[in-house]
Amino acid sequence: MPSRNDGLAAGTQLQASQGRFEEPYELVNRPHHRRWHFMKTVKIPNSEHPIAIERSGSRVRVTVAGRVVADTTRALTLRESDHPPVQYVPREDVDMSVLQRSDNQSYCPYKGDAAYYSISIGADRGKNAVWTYEAPYEAVAEIKEHLAFYPDRVDSIEEIPSLT
């Protein structure tokens, strides 16, 4: 039985069921050892699980502890299936000095591996409050170099309508 971290690709999240890992997996025989390698499932958005990305059209401002940590007119709105829309802010429009890279990682079969940041001025609430897909799958390549914020871990994510 493999350990939880034996052969896992970074960011892969697995479900354990009665001490066994759920598929997908494969047993690889190599000289001198056997290892479990867990393979990531990649899914393409479709009519059953649509993903749409478009320019926000609004000014998006994120505040934490009363401080503006992101302010942009270039946000992308990602709409995925029945999930609430998410604003992805260009990295250049985020105050990266208040973000600290965390060890947290996750995996989405539609978008790829996500990396996380904590917001240093956000106290405990700011832990892993920001995520990014640094090498997103082709179907969502537009969100590369963008960051998203969990609404319940920041003071606010304002969408201010454009006057134009």
Contacts in CASP RR format, 6 or more apart in sequence:
PFRMAT RR
TARGET T0000
AUTHOR 0000-0000-0000
METHOD contacts of the structure
MODEL  1
MPSRNDGLAAGTQLQASQGRFEEPYELVNRPHHRRWHFMKTVKIPNSEHP
IAIERSGSRVRVTVAGRVVADTTRALTLRESDHPPVQYVPREDVDMSVLQ
RSDNQSYCPYKGDAAYYSISIGADRGKNAVWTYEAPYEAVAEIKEHLAFY
PDRVDSIEEIPSLT
1 19 0 8 1.000
1 20 0 8 1.000
2 21 0 8 1.000
2 35 0 8 1.000
2 36 0 8 1.000
4 14 0 8 1.000
4 16 0 8 1.000
4 21 0 8 1.000
6 35 0 8 1.000
6 36 0 8 1.000
7 35 0 8 1.000
7 36 0 8 1.000
7 37 0 8 1.000
7 38 0 8 1.000
8 14 0 8 1.000
8 38 0 8 1.000
9 38 0 8 1.000
9 40 0 8 1.000
10 105 0 8 1.000
10 113 0 8 1.000
11 105 0 8 1.000
11 106 0 8 1.000
11 107 0 8 1.000
11 113 0 8 1.000
11 114 0 8 1.000
12 38 0 8 1.000
12 40 0 8 1.000
12 107 0 8 1.000
13 106 0 8 1.000
13 107 0 8 1.000
14 21 0 8 1.000
14 22 0 8 1.000
14 38 0 8 1.000
15 21 0 8 1.000
15 22 0 8 1.000
16 22 0 8 1.000
21 36 0 8 1.000
21 38 0 8 1.000
24 38 0 8 1.000
24 39 0 8 1.000
24 40 0 8 1.000
24 41 0 8 1.000
25 36 0 8 1.000
25 37 0 8 1.000
25 38 0 8 1.000
25 39 0 8 1.000
26 36 0 8 1.000
26 37 0 8 1.000
26 39 0 8 1.000
27 34 0 8 1.000
27 35 0 8 1.000
27 36 0 8 1.000
28 34 0 8 1.000
28 35 0 8 1.000
28 36 0 8 1.000
28 37 0 8 1.000
40 107 0 8 1.000
40 109 0 8 1.000
40 112 0 8 1.000
41 109 0 8 1.000
42 109 0 8 1.000
42 112 0 8 1.000
42 137 0 8 1.000
43 49 0 8 1.000
43 109 0 8 1.000
43 110 0 8 1.000
44 110 0 8 1.000
44 139 0 8 1.000
45 51 0 8 1.000
45 80 0 8 1.000
45 110 0 8 1.000
45 139 0 8 1.000
45 140 0 8 1.000
49 80 0 8 1.000
49 81 0 8 1.000
49 110 0 8 1.000
50 79 0 8 1.000
50 80 0 8 1.000
50 81 0 8 1.000
51 78 0 8 1.000
51 79 0 8 1.000
51 80 0 8 1.000
51 81 0 8 1.000
51 110 0 8 1.000
51 111 0 8 1.000
51 139 0 8 1.000
51 140 0 8 1.000
52 78 0 8 1.000
52 79 0 8 1.000
53 76 0 8 1.000
53 77 0 8 1.000
53 78 0 8 1.000
53 79 0 8 1.000
53 88 0 8 1.000
53 140 0 8 1.000
53 142 0 8 1.000
53 143 0 8 1.000
54 76 0 8 1.000
54 77 0 8 1.000
55 74 0 8 1.000
55 75 0 8 1.000
55 76 0 8 1.000
55 77 0 8 1.000
56 73 0 8 1.000
56 74 0 8 1.000
56 75 0 8 1.000
56 76 0 8 1.000
56 77 0 8 1.000
56 87 0 8 1.000
56 159 0 8 1.000
57 73 0 8 1.000
57 75 0 8 1.000
57 161 0 8 1.000
57 162 0 8 1.000
58 73 0 8 1.000
58 75 0 8 1.000
58 159 0 8 1.000
58 160 0 8 1.000
58 161 0 8 1.000
58 162 0 8 1.000
59 71 0 8 1.000
59 72 0 8 1.000
59 73 0 8 1.000
59 158 0 8 1.000
59 159 0 8 1.000
59 160 0 8 1.000
59 162 0 8 1.000
60 70 0 8 1.000
60 71 0 8 1.000
60 72 0 8 1.000
60 73 0 8 1.000
60 75 0 8 1.000
60 87 0 8 1.000
60 89 0 8 1.000
60 157 0 8 1.000
60 158 0 8 1.000
60 159 0 8 1.000
60 160 0 8 1.000
61 68 0 8 1.000
61 70 0 8 1.000
61 71 0 8 1.000
61 72 0 8 1.000
61 156 0 8 1.000
61 157 0 8 1.000
61 158 0 8 1.000
61 160 0 8 1.000
62 68 0 8 1.000
62 69 0 8 1.000
62 70 0 8 1.000
62 71 0 8 1.000
62 89 0 8 1.000
62 94 0 8 1.000
62 149 0 8 1.000
62 154 0 8 1.000
62 156 0 8 1.000
62 157 0 8 1.000
62 158 0 8 1.000
63 69 0 8 1.000
63 154 0 8 1.000
63 155 0 8 1.000
63 156 0 8 1.000
63 158 0 8 1.000
64 98 0 8 1.000
64 119 0 8 1.000
64 121 0 8 1.000
64 122 0 8 1.000
64 126 0 8 1.000
64 129 0 8 1.000
64 154 0 8 1.000
64 155 0 8 1.000
65 121 0 8 1.000
65 122 0 8 1.000
65 123 0 8 1.000
65 155 0 8 1.000
66 155 0 8 1.000
67 95 0 8 1.000
67 98 0 8 1.000
67 121 0 8 1.000
68 95 0 8 1.000
69 94 0 8 1.000
69 95 0 8 1.000
69 98 0 8 1.000
69 99 0 8 1.000
69 119 0 8 1.000
69 121 0 8 1.000
69 154 0 8 1.000
70 89 0 8 1.000
70 93 0 8 1.000
70 94 0 8 1.000
70 95 0 8 1.000
70 147 0 8 1.000
70 149 0 8 1.000
71 93 0 8 1.000
72 89 0 8 1.000
72 90 0 8 1.000
72 93 0 8 1.000
73 162 0 8 1.000
74 89 0 8 1.000
74 90 0 8 1.000
74 93 0 8 1.000
75 87 0 8 1.000
75 88 0 8 1.000
75 89 0 8 1.000
75 90 0 8 1.000
75 146 0 8 1.000
76 87 0 8 1.000
76 88 0 8 1.000
76 142 0 8 1.000
76 143 0 8 1.000
76 146 0 8 1.000
77 85 0 8 1.000
77 86 0 8 1.000
77 87 0 8 1.000
77 88 0 8 1.000
78 85 0 8 1.000
78 86 0 8 1.000
78 88 0 8 1.000
78 140 0 8 1.000
78 143 0 8 1.000
78 148 0 8 1.000
79 85 0 8 1.000
80 86 0 8 1.000
80 110 0 8 1.000
86 148 0 8 1.000
87 148 0 8 1.000
87 149 0 8 1.000
87 157 0 8 1.000
87 159 0 8 1.000
88 143 0 8 1.000
88 146 0 8 1.000
88 147 0 8 1.000
88 148 0 8 1.000
89 146 0 8 1.000
89 147 0 8 1.000
89 148 0 8 1.000
89 149 0 8 1.000
90 145 0 8 1.000
90 146 0 8 1.000
91 132 0 8 1.000
91 145 0 8 1.000
91 146 0 8 1.000
91 147 0 8 1.000
92 145 0 8 1.000
94 147 0 8 1.000
98 119 0 8 1.000
98 120 0 8 1.000
98 121 0 8 1.000
99 117 0 8 1.000
99 118 0 8 1.000
99 119 0 8 1.000
99 120 0 8 1.000
99 130 0 8 1.000
100 117 0 8 1.000
100 118 0 8 1.000
100 119 0 8 1.000
100 120 0 8 1.000
101 115 0 8 1.000
101 116 0 8 1.000
101 117 0 8 1.000
102 116 0 8 1.000
102 117 0 8 1.000
102 118 0 8 1.000
102 127 0 8 1.000
102 128 0 8 1.000
104 115 0 8 1.000
104 116 0 8 1.000
104 128 0 8 1.000
105 113 0 8 1.000
105 114 0 8 1.000
105 115 0 8 1.000
105 116 0 8 1.000
106 113 0 8 1.000
106 114 0 8 1.000
106 116 0 8 1.000
106 131 0 8 1.000
107 113 0 8 1.000
107 114 0 8 1.000
108 114 0 8 1.000
108 133 0 8 1.000
110 137 0 8 1.000
110 139 0 8 1.000
110 140 0 8 1.000
111 133 0 8 1.000
111 136 0 8 1.000
111 137 0 8 1.000
111 140 0 8 1.000
111 143 0 8 1.000
112 133 0 8 1.000
112 135 0 8 1.000
112 136 0 8 1.000
112 137 0 8 1.000
113 133 0 8 1.000
113 134 0 8 1.000
113 135 0 8 1.000
114 131 0 8 1.000
114 132 0 8 1.000
114 133 0 8 1.000
115 131 0 8 1.000
115 132 0 8 1.000
115 133 0 8 1.000
115 134 0 8 1.000
116 128 0 8 1.000
116 130 0 8 1.000
116 131 0 8 1.000
116 132 0 8 1.000
117 128 0 8 1.000
117 129 0 8 1.000
117 130 0 8 1.000
117 131 0 8 1.000
117 132 0 8 1.000
117 147 0 8 1.000
118 126 0 8 1.000
118 127 0 8 1.000
118 128 0 8 1.000
118 129 0 8 1.000
118 130 0 8 1.000
119 126 0 8 1.000
119 129 0 8 1.000
119 130 0 8 1.000
119 153 0 8 1.000
119 154 0 8 1.000
122 129 0 8 1.000
122 153 0 8 1.000
125 152 0 8 1.000
125 153 0 8 1.000
126 153 0 8 1.000
126 154 0 8 1.000
127 153 0 8 1.000
128 150 0 8 1.000
128 153 0 8 1.000
129 149 0 8 1.000
129 150 0 8 1.000
129 153 0 8 1.000
129 154 0 8 1.000
130 147 0 8 1.000
130 148 0 8 1.000
130 149 0 8 1.000
130 150 0 8 1.000
131 147 0 8 1.000
131 148 0 8 1.000
131 150 0 8 1.000
132 146 0 8 1.000
132 147 0 8 1.000
132 148 0 8 1.000
133 140 0 8 1.000
133 143 0 8 1.000
133 144 0 8 1.000
133 146 0 8 1.000
134 144 0 8 1.000
135 144 0 8 1.000
136 143 0 8 1.000
136 144 0 8 1.000
149 157 0 8 1.000
151 157 0 8 1.000
END
